[in-house]
Amino acid sequence: MTEENDLELTEGSKYIITSLGSRDEPIKSTGEFCGYLSIGNGGAVCIKLDKSHKGMGGKMRIIPTHMILAIDVVKKAKKHEDEDVDSTSKSYL
């Protein structure tokens, strides 16, 4: 069984995020989770795309949370002990 504190996105971890795309096909974003972003009244996750995205590798992708269909954990980074309890404090513009 997974501990409750393991059920969070951790900065530096690698994920595959499947989100709504076109009517026929979802978008798969593979890369490192960098943090959260507020967009108006909603939220989004920021992921730095990896080399599998060819020309987009290294670019930041912002995915609104209401568009996310699934998140697969590829590699989990260790959480730093000195991080604040409030993980929403870091955001990107």
C-alpha positions as CSV (number, residue, x, y, z in Angstrom):
1,M,0.0,0.0,0.0
2,T,1.2,3.5,-0.8
3,E,1.7,6.1,1.9
4,E,-0.5,9.2,1.6
5,N,2.6,11.5,1.2
6,D,3.7,9.5,-1.8
7,L,0.7,10.6,-3.7
8,E,1.9,14.0,-4.9
9,L,3.9,15.3,-7.9
10,T,7.5,15.8,-6.9
11,E,9.7,18.4,-8.6
12,G,12.5,16.6,-10.5
13,S,10.4,13.4,-11.0
14,K,9.8,12.2,-14.5
15,Y,6.2,11.6,-15.7
16,I,4.2,10.9,-18.8
17,I,1.1,13.1,-18.7
18,T,-1.8,12.2,-21.0
19,S,-4.1,15.2,-21.6
20,L,-6.9,16.1,-23.9
21,G,-5.8,16.9,-27.4
22,S,-7.8,16.6,-30.6
23,R,-11.0,14.7,-30.8
24,D,-9.2,11.6,-32.1
25,E,-6.0,11.6,-30.1
26,P,-4.8,12.7,-26.6
27,I,-1.5,14.5,-26.1
28,K,1.3,12.6,-24.3
29,S,3.9,14.8,-22.5
30,T,7.0,13.1,-21.2
31,G,9.5,14.9,-19.0
32,E,10.4,16.4,-15.7
33,F,7.8,18.0,-13.4
34,C,8.9,21.5,-12.6
35,G,6.0,22.9,-10.6
36,Y,2.5,24.4,-10.6
37,L,1.1,27.5,-12.3
38,S,-2.1,29.5,-11.7
39,I,-4.1,30.5,-14.8
40,G,-7.0,32.7,-13.9
41,N,-9.2,30.7,-11.5
42,G,-7.6,27.4,-12.6
43,G,-4.3,25.6,-12.1
44,A,-1.8,23.9,-14.4
45,V,1.3,21.7,-14.1
46,C,4.6,22.6,-15.8
47,I,6.7,19.9,-17.3
48,K,10.0,20.2,-19.1
49,L,9.8,18.0,-22.2
50,D,12.4,15.4,-22.7
51,K,14.3,14.4,-25.9
52,S,11.5,12.1,-27.0
53,H,9.7,15.3,-28.2
54,K,12.5,16.0,-30.8
55,G,12.5,19.7,-31.6
56,M,10.4,20.5,-28.5
57,G,12.9,18.8,-26.1
58,G,13.9,21.1,-23.3
59,K,10.9,23.4,-23.7
60,M,8.4,23.9,-20.9
61,R,4.8,22.6,-21.5
62,I,2.0,24.0,-19.4
63,I,-1.0,21.6,-19.0
64,P,-4.2,22.9,-17.4
65,T,-5.2,20.4,-14.6
66,H,-8.7,20.0,-16.0
67,M,-7.2,18.7,-19.2
68,I,-5.2,15.9,-17.6
69,L,-6.5,12.3,-18.3
70,A,-3.7,10.3,-16.7
71,I,-0.3,10.7,-15.1
72,D,2.2,7.8,-15.3
73,V,5.2,7.9,-12.9
74,V,8.4,7.0,-14.8
75,K,11.0,7.9,-12.2
76,K,10.3,9.4,-8.8
77,A,12.7,12.0,-7.4
78,K,13.4,12.1,-3.7
79,K,11.6,14.9,-1.9
80,H,13.9,17.3,-0.1
81,E,13.4,17.3,3.6
82,D,13.9,21.1,3.8
83,E,11.0,21.8,1.4
84,D,8.0,23.7,2.8
85,V,4.9,21.7,3.5
86,D,3.0,23.9,1.0
87,S,4.1,22.6,-2.3
88,T,2.0,25.1,-4.2
89,S,4.3,28.0,-3.2
90,K,6.5,27.6,-6.3
91,S,4.9,28.6,-9.5
92,Y,6.0,29.7,-13.0
93,L,4.8,32.6,-15.2
